[in-house]
Amino acid sequence: MNYKNLGIRIRCPICGNYGTLVIKVKKGRYRQAYVIHWPDKQHYVSKFVLLDMGIDIDRVPIDEN
């Protein structure tokens, strides 16, 4: 499982606060996006909500180290 911090600050669609967009990659292909509110909480954000915001997480290159 890899994490990719995109460094994009977005307004969280769940709570309305700002956070950093992070993508979690499982098994090489399965991707989930989270908005991280450091250090105490995180919210899962749907791929389709991000597409409405203009962010496509499938096009982000993930380093396979």
N, C-alpha and C positions, 0 to 999 in steps of 0.2 A: 504494500500500500504506500503510495507516494502522495505528498502534498505539494501543491504548487501555489505559492503566494503570488498573485498577479499584481499586487501593489495598487490596485484600483480601489479608491474610496467611493463607495456608493451609499445611498440612503437605503436602509433595510426596508423591504416591503412588509415585513412582519411587524416591527415595532416602531419604525420611523426614525430611529437613530442612525448615525453614520457608522460604517464599519469597513473593514478590508475584505475584498473578495478573495476566497481561497478555494481551489479545486482539489478534491480528493479523488485519486485514481485507484481503482481496484482492478486487479487481474489484467492490467494493460489497456483495457478499453472502457470499462464502466466508470463513468464520471459523475460526481456529485458536487454541487456548489454550495458553499456556506458563506455567510457574512459573519465575520469574527468581530466581536466587540471586546477588545482586549481589556482586562484579562479574564473576565468573568463569564461571558456567555457567547453563544453562537447560535445562528439560526440557519436552517436548511432553506435554500431558495431553489425553486423549481427551474428547470432548464427553459421552460416556456415563458416564465416570468422574466427571465434574463433576456430571452429573445425579444420580448416586447420592449425591453429597455435598450436594445441594440447591441447586446453582448452575446456572442455565440461561443460557448465553452468547448464545442467540438473542434474548433479551428485553432485552439491554443496548443502549441507544441509542448509536450511533456518530456522531460529528460528521463530516460530509462537507464539509471545507473545501477 
